[in-house]
């Protein structure tokens, strides 16, 4: 039996989420923008309810809906500073693009002078690629290094900030090594200087306590399929008035910030998944943390295996290890569904592990274990045994 231990790449859609979405595919299928009949109004109400639920789970409360964005450097494009907003997207990648490119283009349209973009070398490509795109179009990108533990040096981050800084983008939990960045401290540095703080929360939402307003996060990206929701749906939570330039044009939906017919079933599923994830988060974190520690102890006992990234703070369901320069993925794939890094890396060497100081060979010999809601102690034992068996012919007899 194949043990699925790649839950950071994606998670199975919870059956309760599938059930919550079911009526909205065939029975209540109306377009939520069709406000002149009851089916359309019911669809719109479902979207509004989902938006309220998701914001509530993030400790936010919806404010006045924005009008079409204008180049207004003072804040919210509607001119109304009230409340938070949630923009539905196709996932965290689109949300990251809307946040980062949206801020940059709004700054240009407003005639602003801020051009510096600050991030970490270990960010997901969904952050690095949009920022590098902007760097090719007149912005200045500062990609800060991290320590061998994968964590940012706050002193180095503070020194990098300037009056020219337009945005700081730091992910909550790393998608490969699972380390948790000091979000509250980063948020404080940004708030003191009036710099928007964007956080890619794809790996963190539904897995750790995450309140954007308390942490000083102004823009939070999330993706449903990372916390047992459907693929193809995510959101950008905006916790304070900020002007963003839309990245999709066409119908004026969502206050003009993201055109396109809203996928009601997916939106309902996103809210249901987050509700369920928050409900069992503490129990799941404790149980998976214990299983992760058992996995590490078993692997460490085999010898020649070291952990990549800080032991703590770290996602409870993540373990990333390097197996003394030996790539085991081919030998493991019949028994374990594991990863060598990001599912979005297209087979390239891990830039995250390189930033920690690992060589190409060491990065290639690294394995990411991503535990999930259904992971059992039996599967953990199976993983340890599979690695031990794969190592035997490579190491030979020990004398």
C-alpha positions as CSV (number, residue, x, y, z in Angstrom):
1,X,0.0,0.0,0.0
2,X,1.4,3.4,-1.0
3,X,1.6,5.8,1.9
4,X,0.8,9.4,0.8
5,X,3.2,11.7,2.6
6,X,3.1,14.7,0.3
7,X,0.4,16.8,1.9
8,X,2.3,20.1,1.4
9,X,2.0,19.6,-2.4
10,X,-1.8,19.1,-2.0
11,X,-4.4,17.6,0.3
12,X,-7.4,15.4,-0.5
13,X,-10.7,17.3,-0.6
14,X,-12.6,16.5,2.6
15,X,-15.8,14.6,2.0
16,X,-17.8,17.1,4.0
17,X,-16.4,19.8,1.7
18,X,-17.5,17.8,-1.3
19,X,-20.9,17.5,0.2
20,X,-21.1,21.2,0.9
21,X,-20.3,22.0,-2.7
22,X,-22.6,19.5,-4.3
23,X,-25.9,21.5,-4.5
24,X,-24.1,24.5,-6.1
25,X,-23.0,22.5,-9.1
26,X,-26.4,21.4,-10.4
27,X,-29.3,22.5,-8.2
28,X,-28.2,26.1,-7.3
29,X,-26.1,26.8,-10.4
30,X,-27.0,30.5,-11.0
31,X,-24.4,33.2,-11.7
32,X,-24.0,35.3,-8.5
33,X,-23.8,38.5,-10.6
34,X,-27.4,37.8,-11.9
35,X,-29.3,39.9,-9.3
36,X,-32.6,40.1,-11.0
37,X,-33.9,36.7,-10.1
38,X,-34.0,34.5,-7.0
39,X,-31.4,31.8,-8.1
40,X,-28.9,34.5,-8.7
41,X,-29.6,36.2,-5.4
42,X,-29.2,32.8,-3.6
43,X,-25.8,32.3,-5.3
44,X,-24.7,35.8,-4.3
45,X,-25.8,35.2,-0.8
46,X,-23.7,32.0,-0.7
47,X,-20.7,33.9,-1.8
48,X,-21.2,36.7,0.7
49,X,-21.7,34.1,3.5
50,X,-18.5,32.3,2.5
51,X,-16.5,35.6,2.4
52,X,-17.8,36.5,5.9
53,X,-16.9,33.0,7.3
54,X,-13.4,33.1,5.8
55,X,-12.6,36.6,7.1
56,X,-14.0,35.6,10.5
57,X,-11.7,32.6,10.7
58,X,-8.8,35.0,10.0
59,X,-10.0,37.4,12.7
60,X,-11.1,40.0,10.2
61,X,-14.4,41.7,9.5
62,X,-15.6,42.8,6.1
63,X,-15.8,46.5,5.5
64,X,-17.5,48.5,2.8
65,X,-17.2,46.9,-0.7
66,X,-14.6,48.8,-2.8
67,X,-15.5,50.6,-5.9
68,X,-13.3,50.2,-9.0
69,X,-9.7,50.9,-8.0
70,X,-8.3,54.3,-8.6
71,X,-4.8,55.6,-8.3
72,X,-5.2,56.9,-4.8
73,X,-2.1,56.7,-2.6
74,X,-4.0,57.5,0.5
75,X,-5.5,54.0,0.9
76,X,-8.7,52.2,-0.1
77,X,-9.7,52.8,-3.7
78,X,-13.3,53.5,-2.6
79,X,-12.2,56.3,-0.2
80,X,-13.9,54.4,2.6
81,X,-11.3,53.2,5.2
82,X,-13.7,50.8,6.8
83,X,-12.9,47.1,7.2
84,X,-11.1,44.2,5.6
85,X,-11.7,42.7,2.1
86,X,-11.4,39.3,0.6
87,X,-10.8,38.9,-3.1
88,X,-11.4,35.4,-4.4
89,X,-8.8,34.1,-6.8
90,X,-7.8,30.8,-8.5
91,X,-5.3,30.1,-5.7
92,X,-2.4,31.6,-3.8
93,X,-0.3,32.1,-7.0
94,X,-2.9,34.5,-8.4
95,X,-3.4,36.1,-5.0
96,X,0.4,36.7,-4.8
97,X,0.4,38.3,-8.2
98,X,-2.6,40.5,-7.4
99,X,-0.9,41.7,-4.2
100,X,2.6,42.3,-5.5
101,X,1.9,43.5,-9.1
102,X,-1.2,45.2,-7.9
103,X,0.7,47.3,-5.4
104,X,3.5,48.1,-7.9
105,X,1.2,49.2,-10.7
106,X,-0.9,51.3,-8.3
107,X,2.2,53.0,-7.1
108,X,3.2,53.8,-10.7
109,X,-0.3,55.0,-11.6
110,X,-0.4,57.3,-8.5
111,X,3.0,58.9,-9.5
112,X,4.6,57.4,-6.4
113,X,8.4,57.1,-6.1
114,X,8.7,53.9,-4.1
115,X,10.5,51.2,-6.1
116,X,12.2,48.8,-3.6
117,X,10.7,45.3,-3.2
118,X,12.0,43.2,-0.2
119,X,11.7,39.4,0.1
120,X,13.6,36.3,1.1
121,X,15.6,34.0,-1.1
122,X,13.6,31.1,0.1
123,X,10.2,32.3,-1.0
124,X,8.0,30.3,-3.3
125,X,8.4,30.9,-7.0
126,X,4.8,32.3,-6.9
127,X,6.3,35.3,-5.0
128,X,9.8,35.4,-6.5
129,X,8.7,35.3,-10.1
130,X,6.3,38.2,-9.9
131,X,8.9,40.2,-8.0
132,X,11.6,39.4,-10.5
133,X,9.2,40.4,-13.3
134,X,8.7,43.8,-11.6
135,X,12.5,44.1,-11.2
136,X,12.8,43.9,-15.0
137,X,10.4,46.8,-15.3
138,X,11.9,49.5,-13.2
139,X,11.7,48.2,-9.6
140,X,14.6,47.2,-7.4
141,X,14.4,43.8,-5.8
142,X,16.2,42.9,-2.5
143,X,16.3,39.1,-2.0
144,X,17.6,38.7,1.5
145,X,19.5,35.5,2.5
146,X,18.4,33.3,5.4
147,X,20.5,31.4,8.0
148,X,21.3,27.7,7.8
149,X,18.1,27.2,9.8
150,X,16.0,28.9,7.1
151,X,15.0,31.8,9.2
152,X,15.3,35.5,8.4
153,X,17.8,37.7,10.3
154,X,15.5,40.5,11.6
155,X,18.4,42.9,11.9
156,X,19.3,42.3,8.3
157,X,15.7,42.8,7.3
158,X,15.5,46.1,9.2
159,X,18.7,47.3,7.6
160,X,17.3,46.6,4.2
161,X,14.2,48.8,4.7
162,X,14.2,52.4,3.4
163,X,11.8,55.2,2.5
164,X,11.9,53.7,-1.0
165,X,10.5,50.3,0.2
166,X,7.1,49.6,-1.5
167,X,6.4,46.2,0.0
168,X,7.9,43.4,2.1
169,X,6.8,39.9,1.1
170,X,7.7,37.0,3.5
171,X,5.9,33.7,3.6
172,X,4.4,32.4,6.9
173,X,5.5,28.7,6.5
174,X,8.1,27.5,4.0
175,X,6.7,25.0,1.5
176,X,9.8,22.9,1.5
177,X,11.3,22.9,5.0
178,X,8.3,24.0,7.0
179,X,10.0,26.7,9.1
180,X,7.8,29.5,10.5
181,X,9.1,33.0,10.0
182,X,8.7,35.6,12.8
183,X,5.6,37.3,11.3
184,X,4.8,39.5,14.3
185,X,8.3,41.0,14.4
186,X,8.3,41.5,10.6
187,X,4.8,43.1,10.8
188,X,6.0,45.4,13.5
189,X,9.0,46.6,11.5
190,X,6.7,47.3,8.5
191,X,4.0,49.0,10.5
192,X,6.5,51.4,12.1
193,X,7.5,52.5,8.6
194,X,4.2,52.4,6.9
195,X,5.3,49.6,4.5
196,X,2.7,47.1,3.3
197,X,3.5,43.6,4.5
198,X,2.4,40.8,2.2
199,X,2.5,37.2,3.4
200,X,2.1,34.0,1.3
201,X,0.1,32.0,3.7
202,X,-0.6,29.0,1.4
203,X,1.2,26.5,3.7
204,X,0.0,28.1,7.0
205,X,-3.7,29.0,6.8
206,X,-5.6,26.2,8.4
207,X,-2.5,24.7,10.0
208,X,-1.3,27.4,12.5
209,X,-3.0,30.3,14.3
210,X,-2.9,33.2,11.8
211,X,-4.5,36.5,12.5
212,X,-3.3,39.1,9.9
213,X,-4.4,42.1,11.9
214,X,-2.7,41.0,15.1
215,X,0.5,40.1,13.2
216,X,0.6,43.2,11.1
217,X,0.0,41.4,7.8
218,X,-1.7,43.7,5.3
219,X,-2.1,41.2,2.5
220,X,-2.5,37.4,3.0
221,X,-2.6,34.9,0.2
222,X,-4.2,31.5,0.7
223,X,-5.1,28.4,-1.3
224,X,-7.9,25.9,-0.6
225,X,-6.3,22.7,-1.7
226,X,-3.6,23.1,0.9
227,X,-6.1,22.7,3.8
228,X,-8.4,19.9,2.4
229,X,-10.5,22.2,0.1
230,X,-10.9,22.1,-3.6
231,X,-8.3,23.0,-6.2
232,X,-8.7,26.1,-8.3
233,X,-9.8,28.4,-5.5
234,X,-8.0,30.8,-3.1
235,X,-8.2,34.3,-1.9
236,X,-6.3,37.5,-1.0
237,X,-7.3,38.9,2.4
238,X,-6.6,42.6,2.7
239,X,-6.6,43.7,6.3
240,X,-6.3,47.4,5.9
241,X,-7.1,50.0,3.2
242,X,-4.6,49.6,0.3
243,X,-4.8,50.5,-3.4
244,X,-4.2,47.6,-5.8
245,X,-4.3,47.6,-9.6
246,X,-6.4,44.8,-10.9
247,X,-4.6,42.0,-12.8
248,X,-7.7,40.6,-14.6
249,X,-10.0,42.9,-16.5
250,X,-13.3,42.1,-18.0
251,X,-16.5,42.3,-15.9
252,X,-15.9,44.5,-12.9
253,X,-16.6,41.7,-10.5
254,X,-15.2,41.9,-6.9
255,X,-15.1,45.7,-6.9
256,X,-13.2,45.7,-10.1
257,X,-10.2,44.0,-8.5
258,X,-10.7,40.6,-10.1
259,X,-12.9,40.1,-13.1
260,X,-14.6,36.8,-13.9
261,X,-17.7,34.9,-13.0
262,X,-17.3,33.7,-9.4
263,X,-17.2,29.9,-9.0
264,X,-19.8,29.5,-6.3
265,X,-19.2,25.8,-5.6
266,X,-15.5,26.3,-5.1
267,X,-16.1,29.4,-2.9
268,X,-18.5,27.5,-0.7
269,X,-16.0,24.6,-0.6
270,X,-13.2,27.0,0.4
271,X,-15.2,28.4,3.4
272,X,-16.3,24.9,4.4
273,X,-12.7,23.6,4.3
274,X,-11.3,26.4,6.4
275,X,-14.1,26.0,9.0
276,X,-13.2,22.3,9.3
277,X,-9.5,23.0,9.3
278,X,-9.8,25.5,12.1
279,X,-12.1,23.2,14.1
280,X,-9.5,20.4,14.3
281,X,-6.3,22.5,13.9
282,X,-5.1,22.1,17.5
283,X,-5.7,18.4,17.7
284,X,-4.3,17.8,14.3
285,X,-1.2,19.9,15.1
286,X,-0.5,17.9,18.3
287,X,-1.1,14.5,16.7
288,X,0.9,15.2,13.5
289,X,3.7,16.8,15.5
290,X,4.0,13.6,17.5
291,X,4.0,11.4,14.4
292,X,6.6,13.7,12.7
293,X,8.9,13.5,15.7
294,X,8.5,9.7,15.6
295,X,9.5,9.7,12.0
296,X,12.5,11.9,12.6
297,X,13.7,9.7,15.5
298,X,13.4,6.6,13.3
299,X,15.3,8.2,10.4
300,X,18.0,9.7,12.6
301,X,18.6,6.2,14.1
302,X,19.5,5.0,10.6
303,X,22.6,7.3,10.6
304,X,23.8,9.7,8.0
305,X,20.5,11.6,7.9
306,X,20.2,15.2,8.9
307,X,17.3,17.6,9.2
308,X,17.0,20.6,6.8
309,X,15.8,23.7,8.5
310,X,15.2,24.7,12.1
311,X,13.7,22.1,14.5
312,X,11.5,24.9,15.8
313,X,9.5,26.9,14.9
314,X,8.2,24.6,12.3
315,X,5.0,23.2,10.8
316,X,3.9,20.1,12.8
317,X,3.3,18.1,9.7
318,X,6.6,18.8,7.9
319,X,10.0,17.0,7.9
320,X,12.7,17.7,5.4
321,X,15.9,15.6,5.5
322,X,19.1,15.1,3.6
323,X,20.3,11.4,3.2
324,X,24.1,11.7,3.1
325,X,24.3,12.6,-0.6
326,X,22.2,9.7,-1.8
327,X,19.0,10.3,-3.8
328,X,16.4,7.8,-2.7
329,X,13.3,9.1,-4.5
330,X,13.3,6.4,-7.2
331,X,13.8,3.6,-4.7
332,X,10.9,4.9,-2.5
333,X,8.3,5.7,-5.0
334,X,6.6,2.3,-4.9
335,X,6.0,2.6,-1.2
336,X,5.9,6.3,-0.4
337,X,4.5,9.4,-2.1
338,X,7.0,11.9,-1.0
339,X,8.7,14.9,-2.6
340,X,12.1,16.3,-3.1
341,X,10.8,19.9,-2.7
342,X,8.2,22.1,-4.2
343,X,5.7,20.6,-6.5
344,X,6.1,23.7,-8.6
345,X,9.9,23.4,-9.1
346,X,9.7,21.5,-12.5
347,X,12.6,19.3,-11.5
348,X,15.0,22.1,-10.9
349,X,17.4,22.0,-7.9
350,X,15.8,23.4,-4.8
351,X,16.6,27.1,-4.4
352,X,15.3,26.9,-0.8
353,X,17.9,24.2,0.1
354,X,20.6,26.1,-1.8
355,X,19.8,29.2,0.3
356,X,20.4,27.1,3.4
357,X,23.9,26.2,2.1
358,X,23.3,22.7,0.7
359,X,25.1,21.7,-2.5
360,X,23.2,20.5,-5.6
361,X,24.0,16.9,-4.6
362,X,22.7,17.4,-1.1
363,X,19.6,19.1,-2.3
364,X,19.0,16.3,-4.7
365,X,19.4,13.8,-1.8
366,X,16.8,15.6,0.3
367,X,13.3,14.3,1.0
368,X,10.2,16.3,2.1
369,X,7.7,14.4,4.2
370,X,4.3,16.1,4.4
371,X,2.0,14.5,6.9
372,X,-1.8,14.9,6.8
373,X,-5.1,14.5,8.5
374,X,-5.3,10.8,7.6
375,X,-1.6,9.9,8.3
376,X,-1.3,7.0,10.7
377,X,1.4,5.6,12.9
378,X,1.5,2.5,10.6
379,X,2.4,4.8,7.7
380,X,5.2,6.4,9.7
381,X,6.6,3.0,10.4
382,X,6.3,2.1,6.8
383,X,8.2,5.2,5.8
384,X,11.1,4.5,8.2
385,X,11.3,0.9,7.0
386,X,11.2,2.0,3.3
387,X,14.1,4.4,3.8
388,X,16.1,1.7,5.7
389,X,15.5,-0.9,3.0
390,X,16.5,1.6,0.2
391,X,19.7,2.4,2.0
392,X,20.9,-1.2,2.5
393,X,22.2,-1.8,-1.1
394,X,23.7,1.7,-1.2
395,X,25.6,1.5,2.0
396,X,26.6,-2.1,2.0
397,X,27.4,-4.1,5.1
398,X,28.6,-2.3,8.1
399,X,31.5,-3.7,9.9
